[in-house]
Amino acid sequence: MRTIVRRIEYTSRSDVFRIVPISDVHLGNVACDEKLLKATVQSIADDPFSYWIGGGDYCEFIKRRDWRWDPEVISDWLFGEPDVAAQQIKRARDYLLPIADKCLGLVKGNHEDDILRKWEHDVYATLVEALAPNGKQPQIRLGFSGFIVLRFTRMVNGTKGTTWTLPIFATHGWWGGRLYGNGALNLEKVFGWVDAQIVLAGHDHKKRAFPISRIKPSRSGKVEKVDGFCCSCGSFLDMAKYAEYKGYRPLPVGPLEIFVTPDKREVRVVQ
């Protein structure tokens, strides 16, 4: 776990920044909506005010000798490939490279962790190096969870003005559950023990967000209320086979979006 600090400058009081969590893509699974992924990446690339945070499980990363291997669910572009994990990481890199400079942080998921433990293949390190080569771009490696501290500074005639800090805690998550309640409960628990205004989590493939607040002492001797959000980042898997076999309900696909207006110190989440 580590903290990444990113400084973002803006010039207009009305500037609004968009942050898109890209989590649980599961490239390599035939149920992955690659068209939606491509459209999401393009929308980030086209918008100078857009950034993104990787939430883990970028690919399936399940090798043929793994007990989870199922030839019925692999994408057709993997047929005949001797190293399916290598092809998956290559495809993930190709999709994400156009927005590499807009990445605020990259979380490691359980699928990246499993292939490292079982097969000694560090696909997470490979993806980090591909998107943020040492010395060429800001560091993005967070590990399984970590903090992203955004410092928004308004520029006035070339001079730095007011700076507002927005702390985000991003994790792949470790909970599941058939219904939304278990995830919401765990998100609220995490919000209680991390000092962040936004909590982002993936893993359960659900897409939802809810506002939450805490209080803290102020320098003036009063009590200050800090408003925040708990967010499950969603998934790009649409009607996966395992969900059908286990009787999981279908879920909406695609990411949620976080809109930040730094001059107003305002955060809004669209699901």
Secondary structure, 3 states (H helix, E strand, C coil): CCEEEEEEEECCCCCCEEEEEECCCCECECCECHHHHHHHHHHHHHCCCEEEEECCCCECCCCCCCCCCCHHHECHHHCCCCCHHHHHHHHHHHHHHHHHHHEEEEECCHHHHHHHHHHCCCHHHHHHHHHCCCCCCCCCEEECEEEEEEEEEEEECCEEEEEEEEEEEEECCCCCCCCHHHHHHHHHHHHHHCCCCEEEECCCCCEEEEEEEEEEECCCCCEEEEEEEEEEECCCECCCHHHHHHCCCCCCCCCCEEEEEHHHCEEEEEC
